[in-house]
Amino acid sequence: MEASETAWLNTSKVYKKCPYCKQGELDSRIRRGPLVKSFLFWLDLKRYACGSCGRKVYMVGKSDK
């Protein structure tokens, strides 16, 4: 699997900057998609939006801010 295929899932718990634009901060929690809620409810996935570029990223666990 290439890095571009797994870019939507960040397994690092310490992530303050957006992995796409490298400038914006991941400070806005947003709702997870219905498939993630239904089938991956047992994972500690959290979805964040970048304040700069607006792209969305899933993170595992809490982010240490």
Order of alpha helices (4+ residues) and beta strands (2+ residues): beta-beta-alpha-beta-beta
